[in-house]
Amino acid sequence: MSYLPTPPTRPTFSANTMSSAVPDRAPKPRRRPTWMIFPIAVAVAGFAGGLVGANFQQDAAPVIIEQARPERVITARPAVATDTPDTAVVGAEVIPSIVTVEVGTEANGTFVPTGSGSGVILDTLGNIATNDHVAGGGTAARVVLSDGRIYEAELIGTDPLTDLAVLNISATDLSPISFGSTDDLTIGTPAIAVGSPLGLEGGPSLSVGVVSALGREVQTGPETVLYGMLQTDAPITSGSSGGSLVDPDGALIGITTAVGVSSIGVEGIGFATPVEIVERVTAEIIATGSVSHALLGIVGDTA
């Protein structure tokens, strides 16, 4: 089965790239956007207040002029249930479970990083979930924990179909992430992305948004499609690939994987692989080193 490229009039989606230590080409000159943002004009009306008890002095005795006061009507508003997350609490819980994944080459015992992404600690055995396009970015890898500890990482296996991979490190005192569910998610549910954007030093960073859409089909290449993705407006940047998208309780609901891109650049929407897929795929990789998928389709050929 083949997939047509995304039509030029629609935004295309690309796997959220790793933060590259060495640019592979000179930056292209910026083009003017094909659309414009029109400012919203806000008219501020002057306040016209009536005179109440105003005294007008003339030759005759003072005359009091009063305007009738309109009756104030108070409308009772229904109570609105909110689940606004305490982002400081969520950050304190989730950040220890997020790592920076550095990929590169190793020569004469020296590791030379060429790019970086993010990862999520799955268990106390040192298994870490990340993206396939992160783990496959070099011949060697190492993991930097949020507390600054650095470990060599072994690639256990990858699954290009879901863009997931598992690394393993020999470490103690790890903080596995809590697993959530996408079953009760609705559009507008708060979502928090925690990752290591741009490979910056100092540990993971946090950004806040909402779940913008569910069940998205995202084409990341001419023949590469990711299914059932979560869409969010929580900022996801280069190097955040493989990081976490969590709910207001700090439970994992997805692995951040891709961002929406148009002719003018990143459009401010990101996509995460749902936690149910992450659980199934990473468990199979840890158990067997690979993943098998049941596929049903028709393949055409010429006689």
C-alpha positions in Angstrom: 0.0 0.0 0.0 1.4 3.4 -0.9 0.6 6.8 0.4 0.4 10.0 -1.6 2.4 13.0 -0.4 0.6 15.6 1.5 -1.1 18.1 -0.9 0.8 21.4 -1.0 -2.2 23.4 0.1 -2.4 21.5 3.4 0.1 21.6 6.3 2.6 18.7 6.3 3.7 16.9 9.4 7.2 15.9 10.2 8.7 13.8 12.9 9.9 16.1 15.6 13.6 16.2 14.9 16.3 15.8 17.3 18.4 18.7 18.3 21.4 18.5 16.1 24.9 19.4 17.3 26.1 20.1 13.8 23.8 21.5 11.1 23.7 19.5 8.0 23.2 22.4 5.6 23.1 26.2 5.6 19.8 27.8 6.7 17.4 28.7 3.9 16.4 32.3 3.5 13.1 33.1 5.1 10.2 33.6 2.8 7.2 35.8 3.4 4.3 33.9 4.7 1.5 33.0 2.3 -1.0 34.2 4.8 -1.3 37.2 7.0 -2.4 37.8 10.6 -4.8 40.7 10.9 -4.8 42.6 14.2 -8.1 42.9 16.0 -9.1 46.5 16.5 -10.4 47.0 20.0 -12.6 50.1 20.5 -12.6 51.5 24.0 -15.8 53.4 24.6 -15.7 56.4 27.0 -17.7 56.0 30.2 -20.8 58.2 30.2 -22.0 58.6 33.7 -25.2 60.2 34.8 -25.4 63.0 37.3 -26.8 61.9 40.6 -27.6 64.6 43.2 -25.9 67.3 41.1 -26.5 70.9 42.2 -27.0 73.6 39.6 -26.6 77.1 41.2 -28.7 79.9 39.6 -30.2 83.1 41.0 -33.1 81.1 42.4 -32.9 78.6 45.2 -30.9 75.4 44.4 -32.8 72.7 42.5 -31.9 69.0 43.0 -32.1 66.9 39.8 -31.9 63.2 40.2 -31.7 60.5 37.6 -33.5 57.2 38.2 -31.0 54.4 39.1 -31.5 51.3 36.9 -32.2 48.2 38.9 -29.2 45.9 39.0 -30.0 42.4 37.9 -27.7 39.6 39.1 -27.8 36.4 37.1 -26.7 33.3 38.9 -24.0 31.4 36.9 -23.8 27.6 37.0 -20.8 26.2 38.7 -18.1 25.1 36.2 -16.0 22.1 37.1 -12.3 22.6 36.5 -9.3 20.3 36.6 -6.6 22.9 36.2 -3.4 21.2 37.0 -0.9 22.4 39.6 2.0 22.5 37.1 4.6 22.9 39.9 3.4 19.6 41.5 3.2 17.8 38.1 6.7 19.0 37.2 8.2 17.9 40.5 6.6 14.4 39.9 7.4 13.9 36.2 10.8 15.6 35.7 12.8 12.9 37.5 11.3 10.4 35.0 12.5 12.3 31.9 16.0 11.9 30.4 18.0 13.4 27.6 19.1 10.9 25.0 22.3 11.7 23.3 23.2 9.8 20.1 26.4 9.9 18.1 29.6 7.8 17.5 32.2 6.3 19.7 35.9 6.1 18.7 38.8 5.0 20.9 36.5 5.0 24.0 35.4 8.6 23.4 31.7 9.4 22.8 31.1 12.1 20.2 27.4 13.3 20.2 25.8 14.4 17.0 22.2 14.9 18.2 19.9 14.6 21.1 16.3 13.7 22.0 14.3 12.8 25.0 13.3 9.6 26.8 10.9 8.4 29.5 11.9 6.0 32.3 9.6 3.0 32.2 10.8 0.9 35.1 13.4 0.4 37.8 15.3 -2.0 35.5 16.6 0.9 33.4 14.3 0.6 30.4 13.7 3.9 28.7 11.1 4.6 25.9 12.0 7.0 23.2 11.4 7.5 19.4 12.8 5.3 16.7 14.0 8.4 14.9 15.9 9.4 18.0 17.5 6.1 18.8 18.4 5.4 15.2 20.3 8.7 14.9 23.7 7.3 15.6 25.8 4.2 16.3 26.2 4.8 20.0 24.0 6.4 22.7 24.1 7.6 26.2 21.4 8.9 28.7 21.6 11.9 30.9 19.3 11.7 33.9 17.5 14.8 35.3 19.9 14.8 38.3 22.9 15.0 35.9 24.1 11.3 36.0 25.3 10.0 32.7 25.1 6.4 31.5 26.0 4.5 28.4 22.8 3.2 26.8 22.1 -0.1 25.0 19.5 -0.2 22.2 17.1 -3.0 23.0 14.9 -2.7 19.9 13.0 -0.3 17.7 9.6 -0.2 15.9 9.6 2.1 12.9 5.9 1.5 12.3 5.0 3.3 15.6 8.3 5.3 15.8 9.1 3.9 19.2 12.3 2.4 20.6 13.6 1.2 23.9 17.0 1.9 25.4 18.5 0.3 28.6 20.9 1.7 31.2 22.5 0.1 34.2 21.4 2.5 36.9 19.9 2.6 40.3 17.5 5.0 42.1 15.4 5.5 39.0 12.0 7.2 39.0 9.6 5.4 36.6 6.8 7.4 35.2 3.2 6.7 36.1 1.0 5.3 33.3 -2.3 6.9 32.6 -5.0 6.3 30.0 -6.5 8.0 27.0 -10.0 6.6 27.5 -11.4 9.5 29.5 -9.5 12.3 27.5 -11.7 14.9 25.9 -10.8 17.9 23.7 -9.7 20.6 26.0 -8.3 18.4 28.7 -5.1 20.0 30.1 -1.9 18.4 28.8 1.6 19.0 30.0 4.7 18.2 27.8 8.0 17.4 29.6 11.1 16.9 27.5 14.6 18.0 26.8 14.3 20.6 24.0 17.3 21.6 22.0 19.6 19.5 24.2 19.8 22.3 26.7 21.8 21.6 29.9 20.1 21.9 33.3 17.5 19.1 33.0 14.1 18.7 31.4 11.7 21.5 30.8 7.9 21.8 31.0 5.3 23.3 28.7 1.5 23.5 29.2 -1.5 23.2 26.8 -4.5 21.1 26.1 -5.5 18.0 24.2 -6.5 19.6 20.9 -7.8 16.6 19.0 -7.9 12.8 19.3 -7.3 10.0 16.8 -5.3 12.0 14.3 -3.7 10.4 11.3 -0.3 12.0 10.8 1.7 11.6 7.7 5.4 12.1 8.5 6.8 11.0 5.2 5.7 10.0 1.7 5.0 6.4 2.9 5.1 6.9 6.7 1.8 7.4 8.6 1.2 7.4 12.3 -2.3 6.5 13.4 -4.5 7.4 16.4 -2.2 10.2 17.5 -3.0 12.8 20.2 -2.9 16.4 19.1 -1.8 19.1 21.6 -0.9 22.8 21.6 1.6 22.3 24.4 4.8 23.6 22.8 6.9 20.7 21.5 10.3 21.6 20.0 13.3 20.1 18.4 14.9 17.7 20.9 11.6 16.9 22.7 11.1 13.8 20.6 10.6 10.8 22.9 9.5 13.0 25.8 6.3 12.7 27.8 2.8 14.2 27.4 1.0 13.8 30.8 -2.4 14.5 32.2 -3.3 16.9 35.1 -2.3 14.1 37.5 1.1 13.7 36.0 0.3 10.3 34.4 1.7 9.5 31.0 -0.8 9.8 28.2 1.6 9.8 25.2 5.1 10.0 23.9 5.8 13.3 22.0 6.7 12.4 18.5 5.9 14.9 15.7 5.0 18.6 15.1 2.9 20.3 12.4 4.9 22.2 9.9 3.8 24.4 7.0 5.6 26.5 4.4 6.4 29.2 7.0 7.6 26.8 9.8 6.3 25.1 12.9 2.6 25.7 13.3 2.3 25.3 17.1 0.6 21.9 17.2 2.3 18.7 18.2 1.4 15.0 18.2 2.0 12.2 20.7 1.7 8.5 20.4 -1.0 7.3 22.8 0.1 5.6 26.0 -1.8 2.3 25.2 0.4 1.9 22.0 3.5 2.8 24.0 2.8 0.2 26.7 2.1 -2.6 24.2 5.0 -1.9 21.9 7.7 -1.2 24.6 6.6 -4.3 26.5 7.1 -6.5 23.4 10.5 -4.9 22.6 11.7 -5.5 26.2 10.5 -9.1 26.1 11.7 -10.1 22.6 13.7 -7.2 21.1 11.3 -6.6 18.3 7.6 -6.0 17.5 5.2 -7.8 15.3 2.1 -6.2 13.9 -1.0 -7.7 12.4 -1.7 -6.0 9.1 -4.6 -6.5 6.7 -4.4 -5.0 3.2 -4.1 -5.5 -0.5 -0.8 -5.2 -2.4 -1.0 -4.7 -6.2 1.6 -6.1 -8.6 1.9 -6.3 -12.4 1.8 -9.7 -14.0 
